[in-house]
Amino acid sequence: MTICLMLSKDKLGQAIGKKLKIARENADLSQEDLAYRAGFYRTYIGHIEVGRYMPSAFTLYKIAKALKISSSDLLPF
């Protein structure tokens, strides 16, 4: 059986942002700390967390690597 999950781009961005915030807090990192480790600006991390920006697959990879988790851990499915 195949389950098809259809999310709008906005809903997907918000879901990724929520997962990112939880993962960052579980790692006991501030947005600034995570941004430094992943090579981004703090504001960019904040925009992803609130769903304002949709990160690319490569961005998710870099963030996940900085959090020491799998990129798939940041996806809502």
C-alpha positions as CSV (number, residue, x, y, z in Angstrom):
1,M,0.0,0.0,0.0
2,T,1.3,3.4,-0.9
3,I,0.4,6.5,1.1
4,C,0.7,9.8,-0.8
5,L,1.2,12.8,1.5
6,M,0.3,16.0,-0.2
7,L,1.3,19.2,1.5
8,S,1.3,22.7,0.1
9,K,4.7,24.4,-0.1
10,D,3.8,26.6,2.8
11,K,2.6,23.7,5.0
12,L,5.7,21.7,4.1
13,G,8.0,24.6,5.0
14,Q,6.2,25.1,8.3
15,A,6.5,21.4,9.1
16,I,10.2,21.3,8.3
17,G,10.7,24.4,10.4
18,K,9.0,22.8,13.4
19,K,11.1,19.7,13.1
20,L,14.2,21.8,12.8
21,K,13.4,23.8,15.9
22,I,12.8,20.7,17.9
23,A,16.0,19.1,16.7
24,R,18.0,22.2,17.4
25,E,16.6,22.5,20.9
26,N,17.2,18.8,21.6
27,A,20.8,19.4,20.6
28,D,20.9,22.3,23.1
29,L,22.0,24.8,20.4
30,S,20.9,28.4,19.9
31,Q,20.0,29.5,16.4
32,E,23.4,31.3,16.3
33,D,25.3,28.2,17.3
34,L,23.6,26.1,14.7
35,A,24.0,28.7,12.0
36,Y,27.8,28.9,12.7
37,R,28.2,25.1,12.6
38,A,26.2,24.8,9.4
39,G,27.7,27.9,7.7
40,F,24.6,30.1,7.5
41,Y,23.4,33.3,9.1
42,R,21.3,33.1,12.3
43,T,18.5,34.9,10.6
44,Y,18.3,32.3,7.8
45,I,17.9,29.5,10.4
46,G,15.2,31.6,12.1
47,H,13.3,32.1,8.8
48,I,13.4,28.3,8.1
49,E,12.1,27.5,11.6
50,V,9.1,29.8,11.1
51,G,8.4,28.4,7.6
52,R,9.3,31.7,5.8
53,Y,12.0,30.0,3.7
54,M,12.0,26.6,2.1
55,P,15.4,25.0,2.5
56,S,17.0,23.1,-0.4
57,A,18.0,19.5,0.0
58,F,21.7,20.6,0.3
59,T,20.7,23.1,3.0
60,L,18.9,20.4,4.9
61,Y,22.0,18.2,4.6
62,K,24.3,20.8,6.0
63,I,21.9,21.6,8.9
64,A,21.4,17.9,9.7
65,K,25.2,17.3,9.6
66,A,25.7,20.2,12.1
67,L,23.0,18.7,14.3
68,K,24.5,15.2,13.9
69,I,21.3,13.7,12.6
70,S,20.0,12.4,9.3
71,S,18.5,14.8,6.8
72,S,15.4,12.7,6.9
73,D,14.9,13.5,10.5
74,L,14.0,17.0,9.4
75,L,11.3,15.9,7.0
76,P,7.7,15.6,8.2
77,F,7.0,12.2,6.6
